[in-house]
Amino acid sequence: MSSRAIATARTRPVSDPDTKALADPGNPAFRVDQWPFYLIARTASRYEMDMEQALRRIGMDVPSWRALMLLHERNPSSVSELAEQGVVKLSTMTRVVQRLEKRGLVRIARRPADARVTDVYITPDGEHAVEQVRAIASRIYLSAFKDLSAEDIETLNSLLRRVFNNL
């Protein structure tokens, strides 16, 4: 067996019919290292720490990055749409948008068809910031997923979408 195959075998848990039970906090045999939410939170926190450190060098933070990436794909979006897509509280997204507006990365305007809605538009400076941050995010992504195949990533994304939808 090659050293890569051995390393891969060590990182893959042996399929155990009790794995689902061990991951249930209501089970007396519960093990935190088998709990998917622990692993998801741990992974997400590590990613956020790495991104925060890298983004700090260009005067950006993770919530701003999320808002700009969402706007880059759906411009304009309302503040509430950004909050929903970014899975953050509306008040938090409002503060993020205000910070981005002060920096000239977005502009806000009342929606003509419904003045109760505030639309957020990415500016050319915001698009430039997206390019900078995508380069940073790419380095972290390539490092984190270096030994995963495209199929592994498809499977991971599919499973995470299913769990999210179940919630």
Secondary structure, 3 states (H helix, E strand, C coil): CCHHHHHHHHHCCCCCCCHHHHCCCCCCCCCHHHCHHHHHHHHHHHHHHHHHHHHHCCCCCHHHHHHHHHHHHCCCEEHHHHHHHHCCCHHHHHHHHHHHHHCCCEEEEEECCEEEEEEEEECHHHHHHHHHHHHHHHHHHHHHCCCCCHHHHHHHHHHHHHHHHHC
